[in-house]
């Protein structure tokens, strides 16, 4: 079962070489970071607020796509200068993304700029490339497999530092194109290509080959993955930083709306299945049908801002304007601040998000 304990004498996962222990009285948590293009700047804001607060110890981060990039940038910064170093590294990375985005032909149109609309739906260049992606292969229009994000990541992140990071675990997921299964890359083996594999949208970029195996975006099979936390981490608290809305009212009618909603459903499906498994184990433990020495009762927490992010639209995930990234950053900081205020006291004791609600859609996902 998904939440089965590893076989140790005390029922806890092994603590290898004393690494990843919380310092002082910090409460340990595991962070699960979703992908979502430029919307990953929301997660930057969440991380910035958590690191600034300083009362949680991030034992591990599981990240997909933009979540994976945030994870490795934070690990690099932690190794350079602790929590403040991680905050500075994340700011530097997202500023570099914005600077590179100024050279992109895909920009907001004048009317959207005037109206304060962050979407690119009315941008002629976006409409053209969106259509091009649907009828052509990236192997045809981008024969050399160029991805500007790779150069940014290589410039900002020292992967030798990330691999040697003893302050937190980093787990990056990608989808094996040949088998359709998720592949989780651990911190000790991480390379830039593995992170790029996690962010490889197949309609935009060539599959990333690692040891001869092609990989696509990890969101198809794990956005993000939770199961590595069960065996590799001591903390029972999982904080999900959610970007992609699970629910969206109304029936999509245009081709673009339909495709966007299909992508949202697809990129949330694996997470919902894992939450169902966690809730199933929890219920069996409560009913006395499982031995708590062998199975773990995990605490689920959620940081999101669906009311602010949902109206932005899928095309805004390609908007790298600095003002937009800062807007998302501030939303993320505010959401994390609200979560700290309402949920920090319950870490280590109980969930503050209802996993059953998240996969069944029965009402509010948060509870006090």
ABEGO torsion letter per residue (X at the ends): XAABBBBBAAGBBBBBGGBGBBBEABBBBBBBBBBGEAAAAAAAAAAAAAAAAGABBBABBBBBEAAAAAAAAAAAAAAAAEAAAAAAAAAAAAAAAAAAAAABABBBBAAAAAAGBABAAABAAAAAAAAAAAABBAAAABAAGBBAAAAAAAAABBAAAAAABAABBBBBBBBBAAAGBBBBBBAAABBAAAAAAAABBAAABBBBBBGGBBBBBAAAABOBBAAAAAAABABABBBBBBABBABBBEBBABAAAAAAAAAAAAAAAAAAAAAAAAAAAAAAAAAGABBAAABBBBBBBBBBBAAAAAAAEAAAAABABAAAAAAAAAAAAAAAAAAAAAAAAABGABBABBAAAAAAGAEBABBX
